[in-house]
Amino acid sequence: VITFRHAAEQYQREALPLRAPRTQKDYLNHLAKLLEFFDNPPAPLNQIEPQHVRQYLDWRRTTAKVQANREKAVLSVLWNFAREKGLTNQPNPCSGVRGFPETGRAGVYIENDVFAAVYAAASQALKDAMDLAFLSGQRPADVLRMTAAHIKDDMIAVRQGKTGKALRIKLNGEDG
């Protein structure tokens, strides 16, 4: 009998190392919670049904609704992996099970006076990063990876860390 633990361990060995380091860390935490539920007692993989996914979400409801949604997503990814590997032929039990409603992050607009105050107290490296972020509209992590080597033909080449999308941003002089 193939258990949920068996599928999770195979996923960790074969598929997880192919993910980005931060994703690996997050997935390991999510898998630990999933194992806490689906391996106590050990659940045969083929017997996990949508009602069990709902029970899992309800179990996590009181402490971590948003994390429960992320964990359900990892369960779905793991299930698809298990199907591809022949560990189960059952449909994904996450399908049709609604997660908890989430509100997006509150948009924070940094007003000019706040930006100016931070800029005035910043080191030159931080000022450069703030300028690049402001002018390029890129994520802070992507801005911090920018170097002069990325500049060619009045363009700066960026490969976004989160999406992997390659961009070229036209550089204009200070005068426009």
C-alpha positions as a Python dict, from the first residue, in 0.01 Angstrom:
ca = {
    (1, 'V'): (0, 0, 0),
    (2, 'I'): (143, 335, -105),
    (3, 'T'): (93, 590, 169),
    (4, 'F'): (83, 966, 160),
    (5, 'R'): (423, 965, 335),
    (6, 'H'): (574, 749, 61),
    (7, 'A'): (452, 991, -209),
    (8, 'A'): (570, 1294, -10),
    (9, 'E'): (917, 1146, 43),
    (10, 'Q'): (950, 1057, -326),
    (11, 'Y'): (841, 1410, -418),
    (12, 'Q'): (1103, 1553, -181),
    (13, 'R'): (1377, 1338, -338),
    (14, 'E'): (1289, 1383, -704),
    (15, 'A'): (1093, 1702, -767),
    (16, 'L'): (1162, 1940, -479),
    (17, 'P'): (1533, 1985, -559),
    (18, 'L'): (1432, 2129, -898),
    (19, 'R'): (1255, 2423, -730),
    (20, 'A'): (1409, 2752, -620),
    (21, 'P'): (1574, 2747, -275),
    (22, 'R'): (1305, 2962, -112),
    (23, 'T'): (1031, 2746, -264),
    (24, 'Q'): (1204, 2434, -133),
    (25, 'K'): (1210, 2579, 217),
    (26, 'D'): (842, 2677, 202),
    (27, 'Y'): (736, 2342, 55),
    (28, 'L'): (923, 2150, 325),
    (29, 'N'): (730, 2344, 591),
    (30, 'H'): (401, 2281, 409),
    (31, 'L'): (480, 1911, 367),
    (32, 'A'): (555, 1881, 739),
    (33, 'K'): (204, 2006, 820),
    (34, 'L'): (47, 1782, 556),
    (35, 'L'): (231, 1483, 700),
    (36, 'E'): (116, 1575, 1049),
    (37, 'F'): (-241, 1532, 929),
    (38, 'F'): (-224, 1266, 655),
    (39, 'D'): (31, 1044, 830),
    (40, 'N'): (-137, 1023, 1169),
    (41, 'P'): (-237, 743, 1123),
    (42, 'P'): (-71, 671, 785),
    (43, 'A'): (-318, 737, 503),
    (44, 'P'): (-316, 514, 195),
    (45, 'L'): (-273, 755, -95),
    (46, 'N'): (-562, 609, -296),
    (47, 'Q'): (-804, 665, -9),
    (48, 'I'): (-753, 1041, 18),
    (49, 'E'): (-1065, 1214, -112),
    (50, 'P'): (-1189, 1574, -139),
    (51, 'Q'): (-1367, 1541, 197),
    (52, 'H'): (-1028, 1471, 360),
    (53, 'V'): (-880, 1783, 202),
    (54, 'R'): (-1174, 1980, 346),
    (55, 'Q'): (-1110, 1819, 688),
    (56, 'Y'): (-747, 1924, 659),
    (57, 'L'): (-841, 2283, 582),
    (58, 'D'): (-1086, 2287, 872),
    (59, 'W'): (-814, 2145, 1099),
    (60, 'R'): (-584, 2434, 999),
    (61, 'R'): (-861, 2697, 1007),
    (62, 'T'): (-807, 2814, 1365),
    (63, 'T'): (-437, 2887, 1336),
    (64, 'A'): (-337, 2950, 975),
    (65, 'K'): (-597, 3000, 703),
    (66, 'V'): (-360, 3149, 448),
    (67, 'Q'): (-96, 2884, 514),
    (68, 'A'): (-367, 2618, 481),
    (69, 'N'): (-435, 2747, 130),
    (70, 'R'): (-64, 2723, 46),
    (71, 'E'): (-47, 2373, 192),
    (72, 'K'): (-347, 2266, -15),
    (73, 'A'): (-164, 2395, -324),
    (74, 'V'): (140, 2184, -231),
    (75, 'L'): (-86, 1884, -178),
    (76, 'S'): (-222, 1938, -529),
    (77, 'V'): (129, 1962, -678),
    (78, 'L'): (234, 1649, -488),
    (79, 'W'): (-77, 1465, -606),
    (80, 'N'): (-9, 1550, -970),
    (81, 'F'): (350, 1429, -924),
    (82, 'A'): (221, 1103, -772),
    (83, 'R'): (-14, 1051, -1068),
    (84, 'E'): (268, 1110, -1316),
    (85, 'K'): (487, 858, -1132),
    (86, 'G'): (213, 595, -1118),
    (87, 'L'): (176, 609, -740),
    (88, 'T'): (-197, 670, -780),
    (89, 'N'): (-451, 681, -1057),
    (90, 'Q'): (-707, 869, -848),
    (91, 'P'): (-815, 1220, -946),
    (92, 'N'): (-663, 1509, -756),
    (93, 'P'): (-864, 1537, -432),
    (94, 'C'): (-797, 1912, -416),
    (95, 'S'): (-1005, 1972, -725),
    (96, 'G'): (-1328, 2147, -636),
    (97, 'V'): (-1231, 2204, -271),
    (98, 'R'): (-1242, 2576, -198),
    (99, 'G'): (-974, 2729, 15),
    (100, 'F'): (-1024, 3018, 251),
    (101, 'P'): (-1089, 3367, 115),
    (102, 'E'): (-784, 3588, 120),
    (103, 'T'): (-746, 3960, 104),
    (104, 'G'): (-459, 4097, -99),
    (105, 'R'): (-180, 4290, 56),
    (106, 'A'): (-279, 4642, 136),
    (107, 'G'): (-129, 4868, -126),
    (108, 'V'): (122, 5096, 34),
    (109, 'Y'): (212, 5406, -156),
    (110, 'I'): (527, 5572, -35),
    (111, 'E'): (460, 5944, -41),
    (112, 'N'): (731, 6177, -170),
    (113, 'D'): (813, 6315, 175),
    (114, 'V'): (871, 5965, 318),
    (115, 'F'): (1082, 5863, 18),
    (116, 'A'): (1286, 6183, 51),
    (117, 'A'): (1344, 6132, 425),
    (118, 'V'): (1468, 5775, 377),
    (119, 'Y'): (1677, 5882, 77),
    (120, 'A'): (1841, 6162, 276),
    (121, 'A'): (1951, 5921, 550),
    (122, 'A'): (2048, 5636, 317),
    (123, 'S'): (2392, 5511, 221),
    (124, 'Q'): (2498, 5561, -139),
    (125, 'A'): (2427, 5194, -218),
    (126, 'L'): (2072, 5225, -84),
    (127, 'K'): (2021, 5552, -274),
    (128, 'D'): (2130, 5376, -595),
    (129, 'A'): (1890, 5088, -524),
    (130, 'M'): (1605, 5328, -452),
    (131, 'D'): (1676, 5515, -776),
    (132, 'L'): (1683, 5192, -978),
    (133, 'A'): (1363, 5063, -816),
    (134, 'F'): (1183, 5392, -872),
    (135, 'L'): (1295, 5428, -1233),
    (136, 'S'): (1260, 5064, -1341),
    (137, 'G'): (955, 4956, -1142),
    (138, 'Q'): (1127, 4627, -1060),
    (139, 'R'): (1106, 4424, -740),
    (140, 'P'): (1368, 4503, -474),
    (141, 'A'): (1534, 4163, -509),
    (142, 'D'): (1571, 4216, -885),
    (143, 'V'): (1709, 4566, -837),
    (144, 'L'): (1972, 4437, -594),
    (145, 'R'): (2099, 4194, -860),
    (146, 'M'): (2146, 4470, -1121),
    (147, 'T'): (2504, 4557, -1210),
    (148, 'A'): (2673, 4770, -1474),
    (149, 'A'): (2738, 4447, -1667),
    (150, 'H'): (2364, 4427, -1738),
    (151, 'I'): (2378, 4754, -1937),
    (152, 'K'): (2424, 4734, -2314),
    (153, 'D'): (2315, 4967, -2593),
    (154, 'D'): (2134, 5206, -2356),
    (155, 'M'): (1926, 4918, -2216),
    (156, 'I'): (1948, 4728, -1890),
    (157, 'A'): (1875, 4357, -1918),
    (158, 'V'): (1682, 4209, -1628),
    (159, 'R'): (1569, 3855, -1564),
    (160, 'Q'): (1300, 3876, -1298),
    (161, 'G'): (1365, 3638, -1012),
    (162, 'K'): (1003, 3566, -931),
    (163, 'T'): (866, 3512, -1280),
    (164, 'G'): (1185, 3430, -1474),
    (165, 'K'): (1073, 3683, -1737),
    (166, 'A'): (1354, 3853, -1930),
    (167, 'L'): (1315, 4227, -1984),
    (168, 'R'): (1514, 4506, -2139),
    (169, 'I'): (1450, 4848, -1995),
    (170, 'K'): (1546, 5150, -2202),
    (171, 'L'): (1772, 5390, -2022),
    (172, 'N'): (1714, 5760, -2075),
    (173, 'G'): (1950, 6028, -1957),
    (174, 'E'): (1868, 6256, -1666),
    (175, 'D'): (1724, 6504, -1913),
    (176, 'G'): (1465, 6273, -2050),
}
